[in-house]
Every structure is written in C-alpha cells, then in structure tokens.
Amino acid sequence: MNIKNARSSSVEGQVNNPLHGIKLEEMLEFMIAKFGWEYLGSEINIRCFNVDPSIKSSLKFLRRTPWARAEFEQIYLQSVEK
C-alpha cells in the first residue's frame, strides 16, 4: 500500500465520524462557553475541571487520558445534537 492509498482509506474512514475536523481545544472552549467549568466538573469528575481549571491543563489531561477524552467527546456530541 502506498502513501496515497493509505491517506485515502483513512479519509474514507472519517466520513462517518462526527468529530472529524473539530479540534479538542474548540470542543473544550465551546463546552466552557455553553455550560461552564462547574458543569463539566460535575459530569466528569476530574481534577482539571474541578480544582483551578484552565484550558491548558484540561487539554493536557484529555489528550493523555483516553477514558476522560471519550467521556468528554460523548458529552460534547450530546450537547451539539440538542
């Protein structure tokens, strides 16, 4: 498989992904603006949302912790669908 075929197959796999093209930082900023840190902390009980929250610390944690990112993305998708 050459590089061109690998890229085209990965793009085809993203067609049904509702998060394709949306950066994690954009999702986080949207959620903070819509709900605030307190809501995020109540939905996902993680320190970076509850104790001295910041975008930088939250992004770092979400990028390194697959279960937290999956929960956050699920809440984001539910809020966008409404």
Helices and strands as residue ranges (DSSP letters): H 3-14, H 24-34, H 37-43, H 47-50, H 55-64, H 66-81
